[in-house]
Amino acid sequence: MDEISATDQKYLWHPLTQHYHVVQHPVIAKAQGVYLYDVQGKRYIDAISSWYTCVYGHCHPRLAQAVRVQAETLDQVVFTGFTHEPATQLATALFSILPPNQRKAFFSDNGSTAVEVALKMSLQYFYNQGESRDTLLAFENGFHGDTFGAMSTSGLSVYNGPFERFFLKVERIPIPTGENTAAILATLERLIARNRIAAFIYEPLVQGAAGMQMMDAKGLDAILRFLRERDILLVADEVMTGFGKTGAHFASDSIPTQPDIICLAKALTGGMVPMGLTTCTEAVYAAFLSENPAKGFFHGHTYSANPIACAVARAAIELLKSREVEAGRAWIERQHSRLAAEIQTHPKIAGVRHSGVTLAFDLRGDAPRYGRLRNAIYNYFMARGVYLRPLGHTVYILPPYTISEAELTRIYRVIKGFLSSL
Ligand SMILES: Cc1ncc(COP(=O)(O)O)c(C=O)c1O
């Protein structure tokens, strides 16, 4: 075993990993563009943009430059009691692309904390107005992160079993399929009559960790309208879908009923450094304004609005809006559409779906999320220089927007080879 692996075995505890058997992870030494390189020099196409973060490719020179310049100017300062230009410039850039009802931005460190902030904001929004609302609403099989509020609203019990008895009170509805909207609205009517629901948290259009489950946009809009009419806050978790994954800048852009609160992270900084953001409407913000200090929002993280993260996020938004990236996203979508048409009748495939740069298909038959089939698929692709993380029997890709024709063709060829091998 090489020295890095030996030291890793000695000291490190990896996320979402059962270490009972010795697991030797590939040692990644560098990354550039769409490629990850291991210490032996073998390269892998990052077909999932490192969990949907590095969507402009790895080590993008404009993002690296933003880090360099900011690191030599202002590295970190407490954001409670100070402000700075990287934060105000990021806010200006962000609000120029967010749905127009979003007015205020609250910083944190990652997707889970962005969700945690949104849930606390929703509960305190009603508390500050003298209303005690103690229930949240979420989709079945959603994923919102690993902190307690986020886990409570997530519906993937594979991650959450030991903690369930400590959870917040959450009611769940299925995702809209196009055929079940009336039934969902009837369920909502019952749930609202029996519970004091503060907010509905949802991954708009695509449930990522559930296996890129895609939903009916009209059905989602009907649900959102129904809830808004009943004074329930709408919290869009765009941690996965944000910054161009579904075609538009945000999945919420494709749905007429706009959220009250939006959670952002992941591609916010193009994968360069961690950052979370929760944005809200003027009405949500106004509920916290009072002569009574206790009505303020007393939540804060040490690295809130870290200037380096702010500078990178601003540079990433410039990239998102660039003609090259817009054209890349549209081109990937067209290629995905062609591939989907080509493989949808394959006898081993149960369903192909795509939205923007995201394409997913399920193999026939069910399989555990971390079982043998999942490992076999993963190993097949890694051996051929393509990095992806299947979810049970679901294979998905979400490549960087800057991927070349040759690189995307390579991923598709390995997918087709894999299907032929079954
Ligand atoms: C929709 C969604 N929300 C929240 C999270 C949690 O983000 P993080 O891993 O940065 O805590 C994720 C992570 O995959 C996600 O997909």
Ligand as a Chemical Component Dictionary entry (heavy atoms), coordinates in Angstrom:
data_LIG
# 
_chem_comp.id                   LIG 
_chem_comp.type                 NON-POLYMER 
_chem_comp.pdbx_formal_charge   0 
_chem_comp.three_letter_code    LIG 
# 
loop_
_chem_comp_atom.comp_id 
_chem_comp_atom.atom_id 
_chem_comp_atom.alt_atom_id 
_chem_comp_atom.type_symbol 
_chem_comp_atom.charge 
_chem_comp_atom.model_Cartn_x 
_chem_comp_atom.model_Cartn_y 
_chem_comp_atom.model_Cartn_z 
_chem_comp_atom.pdbx_ordinal 
LIG C1 C1 C 0 -30.991 18.882 -2.891 1  
LIG C2 C2 C 0 -29.894 18.836 -1.871 2  
LIG N1 N1 N 0 -30.018 19.560 -0.745 3  
LIG C3 C3 C 0 -29.057 19.572 0.198  4  
LIG C4 C4 C 0 -27.905 18.828 0.040  5  
LIG C5 C5 C 0 -26.845 18.849 1.103  6  
LIG O1 O1 O 0 -25.741 19.564 0.662  7  
LIG P1 P1 P 0 -24.317 19.384 1.388  8  
LIG O2 O2 O 0 -23.814 18.026 1.011  9  
LIG O3 O3 O 0 -23.481 20.495 0.813  10 
LIG O4 O4 O 0 -24.532 19.538 2.843  11 
LIG C6 C6 C 0 -27.735 18.057 -1.119 12 
LIG C7 C7 C 0 -26.517 17.247 -1.312 13 
LIG O5 O5 O 0 -26.415 16.414 -2.195 14 
LIG C8 C8 C 0 -28.756 18.064 -2.106 15 
LIG O6 O6 O 0 -28.655 17.341 -3.238 16 
# 
loop_
_chem_comp_bond.comp_id 
_chem_comp_bond.atom_id_1 
_chem_comp_bond.atom_id_2 
_chem_comp_bond.value_order 
_chem_comp_bond.pdbx_ordinal 
LIG C1 C2 SING 1  
LIG C2 N1 SING 2  
LIG C2 C8 DOUB 3  
LIG N1 C3 DOUB 4  
LIG C3 C4 SING 5  
LIG C4 C5 SING 6  
LIG C4 C6 DOUB 7  
LIG C5 O1 SING 8  
LIG O1 P1 SING 9  
LIG P1 O2 DOUB 10 
LIG P1 O3 SING 11 
LIG P1 O4 SING 12 
LIG C6 C7 SING 13 
LIG C6 C8 SING 14 
LIG C7 O5 DOUB 15 
LIG C8 O6 SING 16 
# 
